């Protein structure tokens, strides 16, 4: 199956390059094409084919980027507020990074409190995972317990930043609400974001220690 897919991709690649070459030739022979209506129609067909190929390619990339892989298992323990170890029914060990949020590092102030909050929600419980990527050796997932979005609950209760680069701003409103109520980490007046804690020399962190990309 994989071989056929690779052959198909290669075929369309060469076909597109062929169309591009013929179209380029047509540009340098505009006058002769103007005298030949059949060639004009052929050029139009080539352009349409190129557009269709480009659209199909973009759709394939988008489809690949949004593929969701689902797992379920029991949470054995959590390393910090947004990283836990899950054991599936087949005894497969999954290292899970909660997608789109960033909790304090364990060695940071509030780090252990964030870890304890997450473990209090899901340690020893069976969870469902919807994963769409990986971070280092960890799956990046949205975690559900009895249909409750645990990622969302962690943010709602003030134990995580919205990692906008990956969440696309999904949790911004929840972070603002938690800040207004001074929940969790937001009760601390001397916060350092986990990003700046990991990258203290980063230029933006020099002027804004709660910066989060």
ZADO-1210 file (C-alpha; in nm, 4 decimals, padded with zeros to 6 digits):
<atoms>
<atom x="00.0000" y="00.0000" z="00.0000" code="UNK" pos="1"/>
<atom x="00.2798" y="00.2398" z="00.0962" code="UNK" pos="2"/>
<atom x="00.4647" y="00.1543" z="-00.2276" code="UNK" pos="3"/>
<atom x="00.1565" y="00.2325" z="-00.4382" code="UNK" pos="4"/>
<atom x="00.1148" y="00.5621" z="-00.2546" code="UNK" pos="5"/>
<atom x="00.4777" y="00.6570" z="-00.3179" code="UNK" pos="6"/>
<atom x="00.4400" y="00.5669" z="-00.6870" code="UNK" pos="7"/>
<atom x="00.1252" y="00.7789" z="-00.7096" code="UNK" pos="8"/>
<atom x="00.2984" y="01.0769" z="-00.5510" code="UNK" pos="9"/>
<atom x="00.5937" y="01.0370" z="-00.7866" code="UNK" pos="10"/>
<atom x="00.3624" y="01.0134" z="-01.0879" code="UNK" pos="11"/>
<atom x="00.1770" y="01.3322" z="-00.9995" code="UNK" pos="12"/>
<atom x="00.5053" y="01.5094" z="-00.9275" code="UNK" pos="13"/>
<atom x="00.6401" y="01.4321" z="-01.2749" code="UNK" pos="14"/>
<atom x="00.3039" y="01.5110" z="-01.4349" code="UNK" pos="15"/>
<atom x="00.2974" y="01.8503" z="-01.2675" code="UNK" pos="16"/>
<atom x="00.6534" y="01.9231" z="-01.3780" code="UNK" pos="17"/>
<atom x="00.5580" y="01.8273" z="-01.7339" code="UNK" pos="18"/>
<atom x="00.2609" y="02.0628" z="-01.7288" code="UNK" pos="19"/>
<atom x="00.4787" y="02.3411" z="-01.5925" code="UNK" pos="20"/>
<atom x="00.7318" y="02.2895" z="-01.8718" code="UNK" pos="21"/>
<atom x="00.4685" y="02.2960" z="-02.1449" code="UNK" pos="22"/>
<atom x="00.3037" y="02.6007" z="-01.9913" code="UNK" pos="23"/>
<atom x="00.6393" y="02.7767" z="-01.9763" code="UNK" pos="24"/>
<atom x="00.6943" y="02.7024" z="-02.3431" code="UNK" pos="25"/>
<atom x="00.3545" y="02.8486" z="-02.4214" code="UNK" pos="26"/>
<atom x="00.4541" y="03.1769" z="-02.2562" code="UNK" pos="27"/>
<atom x="00.7483" y="03.2126" z="-02.4943" code="UNK" pos="28"/>
<atom x="00.5311" y="03.1383" z="-02.7952" code="UNK" pos="29"/>
<atom x="00.2307" y="03.3567" z="-02.7254" code="UNK" pos="30"/>
<atom x="00.2032" y="03.4892" z="-03.0789" code="UNK" pos="31"/>
<atom x="00.1913" y="03.1455" z="-03.2353" code="UNK" pos="32"/>
<atom x="-00.0635" y="03.0313" z="-02.9791" code="UNK" pos="33"/>
<atom x="-00.2849" y="03.3281" z="-03.0614" code="UNK" pos="34"/>
<atom x="-00.3048" y="03.1972" z="-03.4157" code="UNK" pos="35"/>
<atom x="-00.3972" y="02.8513" z="-03.3040" code="UNK" pos="36"/>
<atom x="-00.7229" y="02.8248" z="-03.1064" code="UNK" pos="37"/>
<atom x="-00.6660" y="02.4562" z="-03.0428" code="UNK" pos="38"/>
<atom x="-00.3411" y="02.5312" z="-02.8641" code="UNK" pos="39"/>
<atom x="-00.5176" y="02.8008" z="-02.6618" code="UNK" pos="40"/>
<atom x="-00.7698" y="02.5458" z="-02.5429" code="UNK" pos="41"/>
<atom x="-00.4888" y="02.3057" z="-02.4612" code="UNK" pos="42"/>
<atom x="-00.3153" y="02.5742" z="-02.2537" code="UNK" pos="43"/>
<atom x="-00.6372" y="02.6401" z="-02.0648" code="UNK" pos="44"/>
<atom x="-00.6677" y="02.2706" z="-01.9896" code="UNK" pos="45"/>
<atom x="-00.3103" y="02.2633" z="-01.8640" code="UNK" pos="46"/>
<atom x="-00.3756" y="02.5562" z="-01.6313" code="UNK" pos="47"/>
<atom x="-00.6907" y="02.3891" z="-01.4973" code="UNK" pos="48"/>
<atom x="-00.5005" y="02.0666" z="-01.4390" code="UNK" pos="49"/>
<atom x="-00.2274" y="02.2503" z="-01.2494" code="UNK" pos="50"/>
<atom x="-00.4839" y="02.4227" z="-01.0286" code="UNK" pos="51"/>
<atom x="-00.6546" y="02.0900" z="-00.9557" code="UNK" pos="52"/>
<atom x="-00.3248" y="01.9233" z="-00.8702" code="UNK" pos="53"/>
<atom x="-00.2295" y="02.2075" z="-00.6377" code="UNK" pos="54"/>
<atom x="-00.5673" y="02.1944" z="-00.4645" code="UNK" pos="55"/>
<atom x="-00.5427" y="01.8179" z="-00.4167" code="UNK" pos="56"/>
<atom x="-00.1924" y="01.8555" z="-00.2771" code="UNK" pos="57"/>
<atom x="-00.3046" y="02.1233" z="-00.0301" code="UNK" pos="58"/>
<atom x="-00.5995" y="01.9091" z="00.0777" code="UNK" pos="59"/>
<atom x="-00.3710" y="01.6108" z="00.1370" code="UNK" pos="60"/>
<atom x="-00.1377" y="01.8213" z="00.3511" code="UNK" pos="61"/>
<atom x="-00.4299" y="01.9581" z="00.5528" code="UNK" pos="62"/>
<atom x="-00.5761" y="01.6112" z="00.6003" code="UNK" pos="63"/>
<atom x="-00.2431" y="01.4771" z="00.7202" code="UNK" pos="64"/>
<atom x="-00.1998" y="01.7659" z="00.9652" code="UNK" pos="65"/>
<atom x="-00.5393" y="01.7063" z="01.1288" code="UNK" pos="66"/>
<atom x="-00.5221" y="01.3281" z="01.1642" code="UNK" pos="67"/>
<atom x="-00.6305" y="01.2247" z="01.5142" code="UNK" pos="68"/>
<atom x="-00.5062" y="00.9068" z="01.6812" code="UNK" pos="69"/>
<atom x="-00.7154" y="00.7755" z="01.9702" code="UNK" pos="70"/>
<atom x="-00.5986" y="00.5735" z="02.2696" code="UNK" pos="71"/>
<atom x="-00.7294" y="00.4847" z="02.6127" code="UNK" pos="72"/>
<atom x="-00.5576" y="00.3709" z="02.9282" code="UNK" pos="73"/>
<atom x="-00.5000" y="00.4229" z="03.2984" code="UNK" pos="74"/>
<atom x="-00.2931" y="00.7158" z="03.4220" code="UNK" pos="75"/>
<atom x="-00.0079" y="00.5703" z="03.6263" code="UNK" pos="76"/>
<atom x="00.1479" y="00.8982" z="03.7383" code="UNK" pos="77"/>
<atom x="00.2269" y="01.2516" z="03.6210" code="UNK" pos="78"/>
<atom x="00.5717" y="01.4037" z="03.5845" code="UNK" pos="79"/>
<atom x="00.4324" y="01.7560" z="03.6050" code="UNK" pos="80"/>
<atom x="00.1047" y="01.9337" z="03.5419" code="UNK" pos="81"/>
<atom x="00.0968" y="01.8672" z="03.1685" code="UNK" pos="82"/>
<atom x="00.2885" y="01.5404" z="03.1238" code="UNK" pos="83"/>
<atom x="00.1618" y="01.2013" z="03.2405" code="UNK" pos="84"/>
<atom x="00.2362" y="00.8340" z="03.1920" code="UNK" pos="85"/>
<atom x="-00.0559" y="00.6247" z="03.0639" code="UNK" pos="86"/>
<atom x="-00.0723" y="00.2440" z="03.0487" code="UNK" pos="87"/>
<atom x="-00.3018" y="00.0979" z="02.7811" code="UNK" pos="88"/>
<atom x="-00.4989" y="-00.2264" z="02.8139" code="UNK" pos="89"/>
<atom x="-00.2240" y="-00.3993" z="02.6133" code="UNK" pos="90"/>
<atom x="00.0362" y="-00.2737" z="02.8659" code="UNK" pos="91"/>
<atom x="00.1784" y="-00.0222" z="02.6206" code="UNK" pos="92"/>
<atom x="00.3347" y="00.2756" z="02.7965" code="UNK" pos="93"/>
<atom x="00.2396" y="00.6167" z="02.6554" code="UNK" pos="94"/>
<atom x="00.4153" y="00.9346" z="02.7611" code="UNK" pos="95"/>
<atom x="00.1484" y="01.1980" z="02.7121" code="UNK" pos="96"/>
<atom x="00.2028" y="01.5732" z="02.6769" code="UNK" pos="97"/>
<atom x="-00.1206" y="01.7692" z="02.7155" code="UNK" pos="98"/>
<atom x="-00.1719" y="01.9579" z="02.3889" code="UNK" pos="99"/>
<atom x="-00.1996" y="02.3367" z="02.3741" code="UNK" pos="100"/>
<atom x="-00.1229" y="02.4132" z="02.7392" code="UNK" pos="101"/>
<atom x="00.1929" y="02.4680" z="02.9435" code="UNK" pos="102"/>
<atom x="00.2104" y="02.4139" z="03.3197" code="UNK" pos="103"/>
<atom x="00.4960" y="02.5262" z="03.5439" code="UNK" pos="104"/>
<atom x="00.8016" y="02.3022" z="03.5328" code="UNK" pos="105"/>
<atom x="00.8263" y="02.0705" z="03.8317" code="UNK" pos="106"/>
<atom x="01.1297" y="02.2611" z="03.9629" code="UNK" pos="107"/>
<atom x="00.9474" y="02.5945" z="03.9335" code="UNK" pos="108"/>
<atom x="00.7475" y="02.7556" z="04.2073" code="UNK" pos="109"/>
<atom x="00.3918" y="02.6178" z="04.1760" code="UNK" pos="110"/>
<atom x="00.5260" y="02.3252" z="03.9711" code="UNK" pos="111"/>
<atom x="00.4465" y="02.0587" z="04.2300" code="UNK" pos="112"/>
<atom x="00.1071" y="02.2134" z="04.3004" code="UNK" pos="113"/>
<atom x="00.0219" y="02.1968" z="03.9290" code="UNK" pos="114"/>
<atom x="00.1381" y="01.8346" z="03.9154" code="UNK" pos="115"/>
<atom x="-00.0678" y="01.7469" z="04.2228" code="UNK" pos="116"/>
<atom x="-00.3763" y="01.9112" z="04.0728" code="UNK" pos="117"/>
<atom x="-00.3509" y="01.7051" z="03.7534" code="UNK" pos="118"/>
<atom x="-00.2825" y="01.3827" z="03.9416" code="UNK" pos="119"/>
<atom x="-00.5792" y="01.4558" z="04.1661" code="UNK" pos="120"/>
<atom x="-00.8008" y="01.4618" z="03.8588" code="UNK" pos="121"/>
<atom x="-00.6794" y="01.1572" z="03.6695" code="UNK" pos="122"/>
<atom x="-00.4220" y="00.9428" z="03.8531" code="UNK" pos="123"/>
<atom x="-00.5432" y="00.5819" z="03.8578" code="UNK" pos="124"/>
<atom x="-00.8338" y="00.6694" z="03.6280" code="UNK" pos="125"/>
<atom x="-00.9097" y="00.5430" z="03.2805" code="UNK" pos="126"/>
<atom x="-00.8788" y="00.8265" z="03.0284" code="UNK" pos="127"/>
<atom x="-00.9343" y="00.8682" z="02.6568" code="UNK" pos="128"/>
<atom x="-00.6688" y="01.0383" z="02.4479" code="UNK" pos="129"/>
<atom x="-00.7046" y="01.2256" z="02.1197" code="UNK" pos="130"/>
<atom x="-00.3528" y="01.2775" z="01.9887" code="UNK" pos="131"/>
<atom x="-00.2422" y="01.4749" z="01.6847" code="UNK" pos="132"/>
<atom x="00.1353" y="01.4888" z="01.7086" code="UNK" pos="133"/>
<atom x="00.4365" y="01.4398" z="01.9274" code="UNK" pos="134"/>
<atom x="00.6821" y="01.6444" z="02.1298" code="UNK" pos="135"/>
<atom x="01.0205" y="01.4795" z="02.1696" code="UNK" pos="136"/>
<atom x="00.9337" y="01.1288" z="02.2946" code="UNK" pos="137"/>
<atom x="00.5804" y="01.2199" z="02.4035" code="UNK" pos="138"/>
<atom x="00.2428" y="01.2131" z="02.2312" code="UNK" pos="139"/>
<atom x="00.0639" y="01.5482" z="02.2294" code="UNK" pos="140"/>
<atom x="-00.2960" y="01.4824" z="02.3252" code="UNK" pos="141"/>
<atom x="-00.6202" y="01.6219" z="02.4516" code="UNK" pos="142"/>
<atom x="-00.7119" y="01.4109" z="02.7538" code="UNK" pos="143"/>
<atom x="-01.0696" y="01.3190" z="02.8417" code="UNK" pos="144"/>
<atom x="-01.2132" y="01.1708" z="03.1614" code="UNK" pos="145"/>
<atom x="-01.5815" y="01.0766" z="03.1381" code="UNK" pos="146"/>
<atom x="-01.6063" y="01.3160" z="02.8407" code="UNK" pos="147"/>
<atom x="-01.4589" y="01.6019" z="03.0447" code="UNK" pos="148"/>
<atom x="-01.1727" y="01.7830" z="02.8718" code="UNK" pos="149"/>
<atom x="-00.8901" y="01.7667" z="03.1264" code="UNK" pos="150"/>
<atom x="-00.6723" y="02.0123" z="02.9323" code="UNK" pos="151"/>
<atom x="-00.9529" y="02.2650" z="02.9625" code="UNK" pos="152"/>
<atom x="-01.0077" y="02.1929" z="03.3328" code="UNK" pos="153"/>
<atom x="-00.6393" y="02.2506" z="03.4116" code="UNK" pos="154"/>
<atom x="-00.6540" y="02.5923" z="03.2441" code="UNK" pos="155"/>
<atom x="-00.9945" y="02.6791" z="03.3926" code="UNK" pos="156"/>
<atom x="-00.8594" y="02.6221" z="03.7421" code="UNK" pos="157"/>
<atom x="-00.5517" y="02.8345" z="03.6888" code="UNK" pos="158"/>
<atom x="-00.2741" y="02.5778" z="03.6554" code="UNK" pos="159"/>
<atom x="-00.1566" y="02.6391" z="03.2994" code="UNK" pos="160"/>
<atom x="-00.0790" y="02.8979" z="03.0355" code="UNK" pos="161"/>
<atom x="-00.2371" y="02.8859" z="02.6929" code="UNK" pos="162"/>
<atom x="00.0383" y="02.7773" z="02.4533" code="UNK" pos="163"/>
<atom x="-00.0995" y="02.9827" z="02.1651" code="UNK" pos="164"/>
<atom x="00.1508" y="02.8548" z="01.9096" code="UNK" pos="165"/>
<atom x="-00.0016" y="02.5088" z="01.9398" code="UNK" pos="166"/>
<atom x="-00.3540" y="02.5756" z="02.0698" code="UNK" pos="167"/>
<atom x="-00.4208" y="02.8568" z="01.8188" code="UNK" pos="168"/>
<atom x="-00.5633" y="03.0586" z="02.1081" code="UNK" pos="169"/>
<atom x="-00.8164" y="02.8007" z="02.2202" code="UNK" pos="170"/>
<atom x="-00.7544" y="02.8643" z="02.5901" code="UNK" pos="171"/>
<atom x="-00.6913" y="03.2406" z="02.5918" code="UNK" pos="172"/>
<atom x="-01.0354" y="03.3268" z="02.7316" code="UNK" pos="173"/>
<atom x="-01.0057" y="03.0597" z="03.0017" code="UNK" pos="174"/>
<atom x="-00.6652" y="03.1935" z="03.1077" code="UNK" pos="175"/>
<atom x="-00.8070" y="03.5468" z="03.1320" code="UNK" pos="176"/>
<atom x="-01.0957" y="03.4234" z="03.3469" code="UNK" pos="177"/>
<atom x="-00.8616" y="03.2315" z="03.5793" code="UNK" pos="178"/>
<atom x="-00.6358" y="03.5372" z="03.6098" code="UNK" pos="179"/>
<atom x="-00.9304" y="03.7575" z="03.7028" code="UNK" pos="180"/>
<atom x="-01.0237" y="03.5138" z="03.9809" code="UNK" pos="181"/>
<atom x="-00.6581" y="03.4704" z="04.0848" code="UNK" pos="182"/>
<atom x="-00.6871" y="03.0928" z="04.0653" code="UNK" pos="183"/>
<atom x="-00.3944" y="02.8543" z="04.0911" code="UNK" pos="184"/>
<atom x="-00.0697" y="03.0033" z="03.9632" code="UNK" pos="185"/>
<atom x="-00.2400" y="03.3378" z="03.9013" code="UNK" pos="186"/>
<atom x="-00.2458" y="03.4072" z="04.2754" code="UNK" pos="187"/>
<atom x="00.1336" y="03.4414" z="04.2510" code="UNK" pos="188"/>
<atom x="00.2447" y="03.8010" z="04.1889" code="UNK" pos="189"/>
<atom x="00.5955" y="03.7039" z="04.0798" code="UNK" pos="190"/>
<atom x="00.5291" y="03.4589" z="03.7985" code="UNK" pos="191"/>
<atom x="00.7746" y="03.3321" z="03.5395" code="UNK" pos="192"/>
<atom x="00.6253" y="03.1459" z="03.2458" code="UNK" pos="193"/>
<atom x="00.7511" y="02.7915" z="03.1920" code="UNK" pos="194"/>
<atom x="00.8780" y="02.9026" z="02.8513" code="UNK" pos="195"/>
<atom x="01.0942" y="03.1790" z="03.0005" code="UNK" pos="196"/>
<atom x="01.2018" y="02.9448" z="03.2786" code="UNK" pos="197"/>
<atom x="01.3338" y="02.7073" z="03.0121" code="UNK" pos="198"/>
<atom x="01.4745" y="02.9864" z="02.7927" code="UNK" pos="199"/>
<atom x="01.5864" y="03.2650" z="03.0306" code="UNK" pos="200"/>
<atom x="01.8236" y="03.4182" z="02.7752" code="UNK" pos="201"/>
<atom x="01.5547" y="03.4544" z="02.5089" code="UNK" pos="202"/>
<atom x="01.5240" y="03.8206" z="02.4103" code="UNK" pos="203"/>
<atom x="01.1514" y="03.8573" z="02.4787" code="UNK" pos="204"/>
<atom x="01.1892" y="03.6908" z="02.8176" code="UNK" pos="205"/>
<atom x="01.4367" y="03.9606" z="02.9145" code="UNK" pos="206"/>
<atom x="01.1591" y="04.2191" z="02.9083" code="UNK" pos="207"/>
<atom x="00.8541" y="04.0027" z="02.9770" code="UNK" pos="208"/>
<atom x="00.9140" y="03.7096" z="03.2096" code="UNK" pos="209"/>
<atom x="00.5625" y="03.5744" z="03.1587" code="UNK" pos="210"/>
<atom x="00.6036" y="03.5649" z="02.7790" code="UNK" pos="211"/>
<atom x="00.4501" y="03.2575" z="02.6177" code="UNK" pos="212"/>
<atom x="00.4641" y="03.1965" z="02.2409" code="UNK" pos="213"/>
</atoms>
